[in-house]
C-alpha cells in the first residue's frame, strides 16, 4: 500500500517535470514568434497576455513539483521501500 502511494507520487512528479519542460519549450517558441511579429510591426498585446498566462501556469507547476519533492523527502527511506515501520533500534 505504501509503495503504491510512493509510486503514484513518483509518477505525478515525473508528469509535472515533463509538463514544465514542455511548457518552457512552448514559451521559448512563442517568444521567438512574438519578436518576429514585433519586427514586422504587428500588434502583439494578445500574444504577450498569453505568455503571461503560460508563465503563471509554469510557476504553478513548479510549486506542485516542489510540494511533491518535499512530500517524497519527508517520508523515511524504509517506508518508501515498502516496509510499514522503520526498524527498531536494539
One Martini backbone bead per residue (centre of mass of N, CA, C, O) as a GRO file, in nm:
protein
   90
    1UNK     BB    1   0.060   0.061  -0.024
    2UNK     BB    2   0.298   0.257   0.015
    3UNK     BB    3   0.423   0.201  -0.265
    4UNK     BB    4   0.182   0.313  -0.423
    5UNK     BB    5   0.209   0.603  -0.327
    6UNK     BB    6   0.498   0.644  -0.419
    7UNK     BB    7   0.448   0.579  -0.715
    8UNK     BB    8   0.237   0.796  -0.765
    9UNK     BB    9   0.415   1.043  -0.687
   10UNK     BB   10   0.634   0.983  -0.893
   11UNK     BB   11   0.458   1.010  -1.144
   12UNK     BB   12   0.367   1.298  -1.087
   13UNK     BB   13   0.648   1.423  -1.088
   14UNK     BB   14   0.717   1.347  -1.378
   15UNK     BB   15   0.483   1.496  -1.512
   16UNK     BB   16   0.551   1.779  -1.411
   17UNK     BB   17   0.832   1.797  -1.534
   18UNK     BB   18   0.743   1.755  -1.829
   19UNK     BB   19   0.547   1.997  -1.840
   20UNK     BB   20   0.754   2.215  -1.786
   21UNK     BB   21   0.934   2.155  -2.030
   22UNK     BB   22   0.719   2.191  -2.248
   23UNK     BB   23   0.632   2.486  -2.175
   24UNK     BB   24   0.910   2.616  -2.211
   25UNK     BB   25   0.925   2.558  -2.512
   26UNK     BB   26   0.673   2.720  -2.587
   27UNK     BB   27   0.772   2.989  -2.483
   28UNK     BB   28   1.012   3.020  -2.671
   29UNK     BB   29   0.849   3.012  -2.932
   30UNK     BB   30   0.663   3.252  -2.871
   31UNK     BB   31   0.886   3.463  -2.835
   32UNK     BB   32   0.993   3.445  -3.123
   33UNK     BB   33   0.727   3.520  -3.266
   34UNK     BB   34   0.694   3.796  -3.134
   35UNK     BB   35   0.953   3.922  -3.243
   36UNK     BB   36   0.873   3.893  -3.539
   37UNK     BB   37   0.615   4.065  -3.522
   38UNK     BB   38   0.750   4.324  -3.421
   39UNK     BB   39   0.935   4.362  -3.670
   40UNK     BB   40   0.665   4.374  -3.859
   41UNK     BB   41   0.440   4.554  -3.690
   42UNK     BB   42   0.276   4.371  -3.504
   43UNK     BB   43   0.049   4.313  -3.286
   44UNK     BB   44   0.115   4.160  -2.930
   45UNK     BB   45  -0.073   4.170  -2.680
   46UNK     BB   46  -0.217   3.890  -2.680
   47UNK     BB   47   0.045   3.720  -2.678
   48UNK     BB   48   0.154   3.838  -2.409
   49UNK     BB   49  -0.080   3.733  -2.236
   50UNK     BB   50  -0.029   3.438  -2.290
   51UNK     BB   51   0.253   3.433  -2.165
   52UNK     BB   52   0.162   3.507  -1.882
   53UNK     BB   53  -0.014   3.253  -1.839
   54UNK     BB   54   0.209   3.046  -1.891
   55UNK     BB   55   0.398   3.137  -1.663
   56UNK     BB   56   0.197   3.084  -1.435
   57UNK     BB   57   0.172   2.780  -1.488
   58UNK     BB   58   0.467   2.712  -1.438
   59UNK     BB   59   0.471   2.812  -1.146
   60UNK     BB   60   0.260   2.612  -1.044
   61UNK     BB   61   0.420   2.357  -1.121
   62UNK     BB   62   0.664   2.421  -0.942
   63UNK     BB   63   0.505   2.403  -0.679
   64UNK     BB   64   0.418   2.110  -0.713
   65UNK     BB   65   0.699   1.991  -0.733
   66UNK     BB   66   0.799   2.087  -0.455
   67UNK     BB   67   0.581   1.939  -0.290
   68UNK     BB   68   0.654   1.654  -0.389
   69UNK     BB   69   0.942   1.656  -0.287
   70UNK     BB   70   0.878   1.698   0.012
   71UNK     BB   71   0.707   1.441   0.043
   72UNK     BB   72   0.940   1.246  -0.031
   73UNK     BB   73   1.146   1.351   0.190
   74UNK     BB   74   0.963   1.296   0.451
   75UNK     BB   75   0.999   1.010   0.396
   76UNK     BB   76   1.120   0.737   0.485
   77UNK     BB   77   1.305   0.501   0.332
   78UNK     BB   78   1.157   0.248   0.438
   79UNK     BB   79   0.875   0.326   0.338
   80UNK     BB   80   0.951   0.340   0.034
   81UNK     BB   81   1.036   0.018   0.044
   82UNK     BB   82   0.761  -0.108   0.207
   83UNK     BB   83   0.778  -0.057   0.497
   84UNK     BB   84   0.577   0.010   0.769
   85UNK     BB   85   0.841   0.030   0.954
   86UNK     BB   86   1.087   0.122   1.117
   87UNK     BB   87   1.349   0.009   1.254
   88UNK     BB   88   1.442  -0.108   1.549
   89UNK     BB   89   1.624  -0.040   1.826
   90UNK     BB   90   1.854  -0.235   2.043
   0.00000   0.00000   0.00000
